[in-house]
Amino acid sequence: MRDIVHLQCPECKRKNYSTTKNKKTVTDRLEFSKYCRFCKKHTAHKETK
């Protein structure tokens, strides 16, 4: 079963993106390089609860 997770910018602490992940196969937290429109640059967005 896939669950919805939110990605948070580490600099401005805003939740900009949402994605899904399979919690049975991927146990660690996701991290993607995404564009933050508030910081106006690419940052490593990490999964939050």
TADA-V94591 format. One record per run of one state. SS is the DSSP state (h for helix, s for strand, l for the rest). FROM is the first residue (numbers start at 1). LEN is the number of residues. If there is no record, write none. Layout:
BEGIN
ss = (SS:SS)
from = (FROM:FROM)
len = (LEN:LEN)
END
This chain:
BEGIN
ss = (l:s:l:s:l:s:l:s:l)
from = (1:2:9:15:23:31:37:41:49)
len = (1:7:6:8:8:6:4:8:1)
END
